[in-house]
Amino acid sequence: MKNDMFYDIDLNRVPQHIAIIMDGNGRWAKSRFLPRVAGHKAGVETIRTVLRECKRLNVKHVTLYAFSTENWKRPKMEVDALMNLLSTYLINEVAALHEENVKLTSIGDISELPSKCVMELEKAIKLTENNTGCNLNLALNYGGRRDIKDALVKIIKDVKDNKINLDKIDENTISNHLSTKDIPDPDLVIRTSGEERLSNFLLWEVAYSEFYFTNVHWPDFDEKELQKALFTYQNRDRRFGSIK
């Protein structure tokens, strides 16, 4: 593996969880005088590349911001194309993901997605639920604020039902009611295409995450770019509010 490295990555300090805001598909397509959907299709190829490299480097969890609660505001033609790409990706990739021991999960309210997407997603999750390799977590119809709101509603209900003592509520209580309760908080958040904001992504979970922003559009984000992000991450001093 050493000879395949573009950067000097310490394989003993690879982040356990990488979260990625896959930005720039539209700009990538525009720069090539192509329709935006062509950029989204190219972005799917990048998912394959990045997931394969994460698996090779033994990253345990990869969360991809695939469709936000705000993305419904995009033109209907683009939203429809994204939904078709999602169902096509699941149909075409689930067998390979399962063969590679990848576990597929999702966060967000998938009930609002088209029925075909929900059906294919649920089938893929069911097929891979016992896999023990890399966990590919798709954020679909996901928004950090909504997730926190939903968690608070669940906590209030549990208090009313005497399942939780009001005086015992702490940060762990909130974390355990979020849709991400079964996976660790991200060690590293990557955003492509030059924007430097979270866009309502994992607002609670990224309190102590490291951030990596790159001008590279998502369709051009390859193994070398991922390793560059990990190299940068490994050369930072993570103190979590303390002093070393």
C-alpha positions as CSV (number, residue, x, y, z in Angstrom):
1,M,0.0,0.0,0.0
2,K,2.9,2.3,0.7
3,N,3.8,2.5,-2.9
4,D,0.3,3.6,-3.9
5,M,0.4,6.7,-1.6
6,F,0.5,10.2,-3.1
7,Y,1.1,11.6,0.4
8,D,2.8,10.2,3.5
9,I,-0.3,9.0,5.3
10,D,0.0,7.5,8.8
11,L,-2.3,4.5,8.5
12,N,-2.6,4.3,12.3
13,R,-4.1,7.8,12.4
14,V,-6.7,7.7,9.7
15,P,-9.9,9.4,10.7
16,Q,-12.6,7.0,11.9
17,H,-15.4,9.0,10.3
18,I,-15.2,11.3,7.2
19,A,-18.2,13.5,6.3
20,I,-18.2,15.0,2.8
21,I,-20.2,17.9,1.3
22,M,-20.1,17.0,-2.3
23,D,-20.2,20.4,-4.0
24,G,-19.4,21.6,-7.5
25,N,-21.2,19.2,-9.8
26,G,-23.1,22.0,-11.5
27,R,-20.0,24.2,-11.8
28,W,-18.0,21.3,-13.2
29,A,-20.6,20.8,-15.9
30,K,-20.9,24.5,-16.7
31,S,-17.2,24.8,-17.2
32,R,-17.5,22.1,-19.8
33,F,-20.7,23.6,-21.4
34,L,-22.6,20.6,-20.3
35,P,-26.1,20.3,-18.6
36,R,-26.0,20.2,-14.8
37,V,-27.2,16.6,-14.7
38,A,-23.9,15.6,-16.5
39,G,-22.1,17.0,-13.5
40,H,-24.2,14.9,-11.1
41,K,-23.6,11.8,-13.2
42,A,-19.8,12.5,-13.0
43,G,-20.2,13.0,-9.3
44,V,-21.5,9.4,-8.9
45,E,-18.3,8.1,-10.4
46,T,-16.4,10.1,-7.8
47,I,-18.4,8.4,-5.0
48,R,-17.2,5.1,-6.3
49,T,-13.6,6.3,-6.3
50,V,-13.6,7.9,-2.9
51,L,-15.4,5.0,-1.3
52,R,-12.9,2.6,-2.7
53,E,-10.0,4.6,-1.4
54,C,-11.6,5.1,2.1
55,K,-12.1,1.3,2.2
56,R,-8.5,0.8,1.3
57,L,-7.3,3.2,4.0
58,N,-9.6,1.5,6.5
59,V,-11.9,4.5,7.1
60,K,-14.8,3.1,9.1
61,H,-17.6,5.6,8.3
62,V,-18.2,7.8,5.3
63,T,-21.2,10.2,5.4
64,L,-22.1,11.9,2.1
65,Y,-24.4,14.9,2.0
66,A,-26.4,13.6,-1.0
67,F,-29.6,15.7,-0.8
68,S,-30.4,18.4,1.8
69,T,-33.8,19.5,3.0
70,E,-33.1,22.8,1.1
71,N,-32.4,21.0,-2.2
72,W,-36.1,20.7,-3.0
73,K,-35.9,24.4,-3.9
74,R,-33.9,23.5,-7.0
75,P,-35.6,23.3,-10.4
76,K,-38.0,20.3,-10.7
77,M,-36.1,18.9,-13.6
78,E,-32.8,18.9,-11.6
79,V,-34.5,17.3,-8.6
80,D,-36.1,14.6,-10.7
81,A,-32.7,13.9,-12.3
82,L,-31.1,13.6,-8.9
83,M,-33.7,11.2,-7.7
84,N,-33.3,9.1,-10.8
85,L,-29.6,9.1,-10.2
86,L,-30.1,7.9,-6.6
87,S,-32.3,5.0,-7.5
88,T,-30.0,4.1,-10.5
89,Y,-26.9,4.2,-8.2
90,L,-28.6,1.9,-5.7
91,I,-29.7,-0.6,-8.3
92,N,-26.3,-0.7,-10.0
93,E,-24.1,-0.5,-6.9
94,V,-25.8,-2.5,-4.2
95,A,-24.4,-5.9,-5.3
96,A,-20.9,-4.6,-5.4
97,L,-21.2,-2.8,-2.1
98,H,-22.5,-6.0,-0.5
99,E,-19.7,-8.0,-2.1
100,E,-17.1,-5.6,-0.6
101,N,-18.7,-5.9,2.9
102,V,-19.9,-2.3,2.8
103,K,-22.8,-1.4,5.1
104,L,-25.2,1.1,3.7
105,T,-27.2,3.4,6.1
106,S,-29.0,6.7,5.7
107,I,-30.0,9.7,7.8
108,G,-32.8,12.2,7.0
109,D,-36.5,11.9,6.3
110,I,-36.5,9.4,3.4
111,S,-40.4,9.2,3.5
112,E,-40.5,12.4,1.4
113,L,-38.4,10.8,-1.4
114,P,-40.0,9.2,-4.5
115,S,-41.3,5.8,-3.7
116,K,-38.8,4.1,-6.1
117,C,-35.9,5.7,-4.2
118,V,-37.3,4.6,-0.9
119,M,-37.9,1.1,-2.1
120,E,-34.3,0.7,-3.5
121,L,-32.8,2.4,-0.5
122,E,-34.6,0.1,2.0
123,K,-33.6,-3.0,-0.1
124,A,-30.0,-1.9,-0.1
125,I,-30.0,-1.2,3.6
126,K,-31.6,-4.5,4.4
127,L,-29.2,-6.5,2.1
128,T,-26.1,-4.9,3.7
129,E,-27.2,-4.5,7.3
130,N,-25.0,-7.3,8.7
131,N,-21.8,-6.2,6.8
132,T,-18.9,-5.3,9.0
133,G,-16.7,-3.2,6.6
134,C,-16.9,0.5,5.8
135,N,-20.2,2.1,6.6
136,L,-21.5,4.3,3.7
137,N,-24.0,6.7,5.3
138,L,-26.1,8.7,2.8
139,A,-27.7,12.0,4.1
140,L,-30.9,12.2,2.1
141,N,-33.5,14.9,2.6
142,Y,-31.4,15.7,5.6
143,G,-31.0,19.0,7.5
144,G,-29.0,19.5,10.7
145,R,-31.6,21.9,12.2
146,R,-34.5,19.6,11.5
147,D,-32.6,16.6,13.0
148,I,-31.9,18.6,16.2
149,K,-35.6,19.7,16.4
150,D,-36.7,16.1,15.9
151,A,-34.4,15.0,18.7
152,L,-35.8,17.5,21.1
153,V,-39.4,16.5,20.2
154,K,-38.4,12.8,21.0
155,I,-36.8,13.9,24.3
156,I,-39.8,15.9,25.3
157,K,-42.0,12.9,24.6
158,D,-39.7,10.6,26.6
159,V,-39.9,13.0,29.5
160,K,-43.7,13.0,29.4
161,D,-43.7,9.2,29.3
162,N,-41.3,9.1,32.3
163,K,-38.6,7.4,30.2
164,I,-36.2,10.3,30.9
165,N,-35.7,12.3,34.0
166,L,-35.7,16.0,33.1
167,D,-32.8,16.6,35.6
168,K,-30.7,13.9,33.9
169,I,-30.7,15.4,30.4
170,D,-27.2,16.1,29.1
171,E,-25.4,16.4,25.8
172,N,-25.3,12.6,25.5
173,T,-29.1,12.6,25.7
174,I,-29.3,14.8,22.7
175,S,-26.7,12.9,20.8
176,N,-28.5,9.6,21.5
177,H,-31.7,11.0,19.9
178,L,-30.2,12.2,16.7
179,S,-30.3,10.2,13.5
180,T,-26.5,9.8,13.8
181,K,-26.7,8.1,17.2
182,D,-25.2,4.8,15.9
183,I,-22.1,6.3,14.4
184,P,-19.2,8.4,15.9
185,D,-19.0,12.1,15.3
186,P,-17.0,13.0,12.2
187,D,-13.3,13.5,12.7
188,L,-12.9,15.2,9.4
189,V,-15.4,17.2,7.2
190,I,-14.5,17.8,3.6
191,R,-16.2,20.3,1.3
192,T,-15.3,20.6,-2.3
193,S,-15.6,23.4,-4.9
194,G,-14.4,26.4,-2.9
195,E,-17.4,27.1,-0.6
196,E,-16.5,27.3,3.1
197,R,-19.7,26.7,5.0
198,L,-21.6,23.8,6.5
199,S,-25.0,24.4,4.7
200,N,-27.0,22.8,7.6
201,F,-24.9,19.6,7.7
202,L,-24.4,17.7,10.9
203,L,-24.5,20.9,13.0
204,W,-24.4,19.1,16.4
205,E,-21.9,16.4,15.4
206,V,-19.1,18.6,14.0
207,A,-18.4,20.5,17.2
208,Y,-14.8,19.3,17.3
209,S,-14.4,18.1,13.7
210,E,-11.5,19.2,11.6
211,F,-12.6,21.0,8.4
212,Y,-10.9,20.8,5.0
213,F,-12.0,23.0,2.1
214,T,-10.7,22.6,-1.4
215,N,-11.4,24.5,-4.7
216,V,-11.5,21.1,-6.6
217,H,-15.0,20.4,-7.9
218,W,-16.5,17.1,-6.7
219,P,-16.2,15.2,-10.0
220,D,-12.5,16.0,-10.0
221,F,-12.0,14.9,-6.4
222,D,-9.9,11.7,-6.7
223,E,-7.7,9.4,-4.6
224,K,-4.9,12.0,-4.6
225,E,-7.2,14.8,-3.4
226,L,-8.6,12.5,-0.6
227,Q,-5.1,11.7,0.5
228,K,-4.2,15.4,0.5
229,A,-7.1,16.0,2.8
230,L,-6.0,13.2,5.1
231,F,-2.4,14.4,5.1
232,T,-3.6,17.9,6.1
233,Y,-5.8,16.4,8.8
234,Q,-2.9,14.4,10.3
235,N,-0.7,17.5,10.5
236,R,-3.1,19.4,12.7
237,D,-3.1,19.4,16.5
238,R,-6.5,18.2,17.8
239,R,-6.9,19.4,21.4
240,F,-10.7,19.2,21.9
241,G,-10.6,22.4,24.0
242,S,-7.7,21.2,26.2
243,I,-4.0,22.1,26.2
244,K,-1.3,19.6,25.3
